[in-house]
């Protein structure tokens, strides 16, 4: 017998639950209310669950890798969202090439969760 799963959702921490909900919606995720202090976020069939719970040491060491075909589009979106000034400590670093084969964008959400957007660079 082989094992399988039908869904996989990570619980992401939120220091300010309402602010984090607005942040992820502004980033382009569709939100649906969860239960017990949670909200689900989805984009292109990929989901995570935001949790109204915060432990500083955990949140500041929480990372999510997001594979994309267009890091520059995410950079523009994140820059627009963060530059609005509505999202507290959210910040980003410009995209960088890593190991000559990955374009990588680092975005910190308002809680301190690191979102790592990764795009494969075609071999030259």
C-alpha positions as CSV (number, residue, x, y, z in Angstrom):
1,X,0.0,0.0,0.0
2,X,1.4,3.4,-0.9
3,X,0.7,6.6,1.0
4,X,-0.9,9.7,-0.5
5,X,-2.3,13.1,0.6
6,X,-5.1,15.2,-0.8
7,X,-4.0,18.5,0.7
8,X,-1.1,20.1,2.5
9,X,-1.5,23.4,4.4
10,X,1.2,25.1,6.5
11,X,0.0,27.2,9.5
12,X,1.8,30.5,9.2
13,X,2.0,32.7,12.3
14,X,0.5,36.2,12.5
15,X,1.6,38.8,15.0
16,X,-1.3,41.1,13.9
17,X,-3.8,38.8,12.3
18,X,-5.9,41.5,10.6
19,X,-2.8,43.3,9.2
20,X,-1.4,40.0,7.9
21,X,-4.7,39.1,6.3
22,X,-4.8,42.4,4.5
23,X,-1.1,42.0,3.5
24,X,-1.6,38.6,1.8
25,X,-4.8,39.8,0.0
26,X,-2.8,42.8,-1.3
27,X,-0.1,40.4,-2.5
28,X,-2.8,38.7,-4.6
29,X,-3.9,35.7,-2.5
30,X,-7.6,34.9,-2.2
31,X,-8.8,34.7,1.4
32,X,-11.5,32.5,2.9
33,X,-12.3,32.7,6.6
34,X,-11.1,29.7,8.5
35,X,-12.1,28.6,12.0
36,X,-10.5,28.9,15.4
37,X,-8.4,32.0,14.6
38,X,-7.4,31.0,11.1
39,X,-7.8,32.2,7.5
40,X,-7.0,30.3,4.4
41,X,-5.2,31.9,1.4
42,X,-5.0,30.4,-2.1
43,X,-3.4,31.4,-5.4
44,X,-3.3,29.1,-8.4
45,X,-4.4,26.1,-6.3
46,X,-1.7,26.5,-3.7
47,X,-2.8,27.2,-0.1
48,X,-1.6,28.1,3.3
49,X,-3.4,28.8,6.6
50,X,-2.7,32.0,8.5
51,X,-3.0,31.5,12.2
52,X,-3.8,34.1,14.8
53,X,-0.9,33.0,17.0
54,X,2.6,34.5,17.5
55,X,5.8,33.3,19.1
56,X,8.6,35.7,18.1
57,X,11.4,33.1,17.9
58,X,9.2,30.8,15.7
59,X,7.8,33.5,13.4
60,X,11.2,35.1,12.8
61,X,12.6,31.7,11.7
62,X,9.7,30.7,9.6
63,X,10.4,30.5,5.8
64,X,8.3,29.6,2.8
65,X,9.8,28.9,-0.6
66,X,7.5,29.9,-3.5
67,X,8.4,28.7,-7.0
68,X,7.3,31.1,-9.7
69,X,7.9,31.8,-13.4
70,X,8.2,35.6,-12.9
71,X,10.1,36.8,-9.8
72,X,10.2,40.4,-11.3
73,X,6.3,40.4,-11.3
74,X,6.4,39.5,-7.6
75,X,9.0,42.1,-7.0
76,X,6.8,44.8,-8.5
77,X,3.8,43.6,-6.6
78,X,5.6,43.4,-3.2
79,X,7.3,46.8,-3.8
80,X,3.8,48.3,-4.5
81,X,2.3,46.7,-1.4
82,X,5.2,47.6,0.9
83,X,5.6,51.1,-0.4
84,X,1.9,51.8,0.4
85,X,3.1,52.1,4.0
86,X,0.1,50.1,5.3
87,X,2.0,47.0,6.4
88,X,4.3,47.9,9.3
89,X,7.6,46.0,9.3
90,X,7.1,44.3,5.9
91,X,10.1,44.7,3.7
92,X,12.0,43.2,0.8
93,X,15.4,42.9,-0.9
94,X,15.8,43.3,-4.6
95,X,15.9,40.1,-6.6
96,X,19.4,38.5,-6.8
97,X,20.9,35.7,-8.9
98,X,21.9,32.7,-6.8
99,X,24.4,30.1,-8.0
100,X,24.0,31.3,-11.5
101,X,20.7,29.5,-12.0
102,X,18.1,31.0,-9.7
103,X,16.5,34.4,-9.5
104,X,15.5,34.9,-5.9
105,X,13.4,37.5,-4.1
106,X,13.2,37.8,-0.3
107,X,10.1,39.4,1.2
108,X,9.4,39.7,4.9
109,X,5.7,39.8,5.8
110,X,4.5,42.0,8.7
111,X,5.1,39.2,11.2
112,X,8.7,38.5,10.1
113,X,7.9,35.4,8.0
114,X,10.4,35.1,5.2
115,X,8.8,34.5,1.7
116,X,11.4,33.3,-0.8
117,X,10.3,33.6,-4.4
118,X,12.4,31.5,-6.7
119,X,12.6,31.4,-10.5
120,X,14.8,29.1,-12.5
121,X,17.0,30.8,-15.0
122,X,17.4,28.9,-18.3
123,X,20.9,27.6,-19.0
124,X,22.8,29.8,-21.4
